[in-house]
């Protein structure tokens, strides 16, 4: 699996302490970062990557949730992809299905010329502070101010609790493979320090897979081109959303994995890997 990429907690989101970058868009690309085509091993420039992504109907970007540089890259991608072709949809793991009406209402208010303070927007969106606004505010504001749809890519807490009580799994040949379940189970176990009961592990695995299935359905149903911003394990081709897209008979997305230098990303996990220097 992809060491260092965060599998978001199934029931509770841990607040991050890092502050978002205030750099202008032309300096959002982290100094010393590199982009690699995982299939060929060749390095590509940000502009070459943009050319690839702008031709893709569906793009999935996997992030490390607490990595400030990853959020800078995501903001850069959103701003520059829009310049190359109209963006259809932006989907965020940080927005749950039950927040969608509030998102739509705020977007309409802004489009009508209402000048809303960001504190008011957070309140109106019922923003989950487990996703620090300092990290995600600029991305959300970009989505709200764009012509593209801003869509939820996460199931609500009530649904999570229901699955936890009575675990079920999405139907599908690819996502239900034993090696997929085993890989995700190992990751969940590691994130709990190896101390997790079998029934709890099964419940958390079910939650993870239902979240992945919802993300896949949302991306397939969204207006294209669509870009989905999620945690690395959700994005991974070998265990995450791309498998659920296959199960739903959808075309393969282009997967860009944002990572930290020294963390290997294989062609089985992503099409491109954008690594940034580790924070010292």
HELIX and SHEET records of a PDB file:
HELIX    1   1 UNK A   25  UNK A   27  5                                   3    
HELIX    2   2 UNK A   46  UNK A   54  1                                   9    
HELIX    3   3 UNK A   68  UNK A   84  1                                  17    
HELIX    4   4 UNK A   97  UNK A   99  5                                   3    
HELIX    5   5 UNK A  100  UNK A  111  1                                  12    
HELIX    6   6 UNK A  118  UNK A  125  1                                   8    
HELIX    7   7 UNK A  133  UNK A  145  1                                  13    
HELIX    8   8 UNK A  157  UNK A  165  1                                   9    
HELIX    9   9 UNK A  178  UNK A  191  1                                  14    
HELIX   10  10 UNK A  198  UNK A  221  1                                  24    
HELIX   11  11 UNK A  232  UNK A  235  1                                   4    
HELIX   12  12 UNK A  241  UNK A  247  1                                   7    
SHEET    1   A 8 UNK A  43  UNK A  44  0                                        
SHEET    2   A 8 UNK A  34  UNK A  37 -1                                        
SHEET    3   A 8 UNK A 272  UNK A 276 -1                                        
SHEET    4   A 8 UNK A 254  UNK A 260  1                                        
SHEET    5   A 8 UNK A  58  UNK A  63  1                                        
SHEET    6   A 8 UNK A 226  UNK A 231  1                                        
SHEET    7   A 8 UNK A  89  UNK A  96  1                                        
SHEET    8   A 8 UNK A 149  UNK A 154  1                                        
END                                                                             
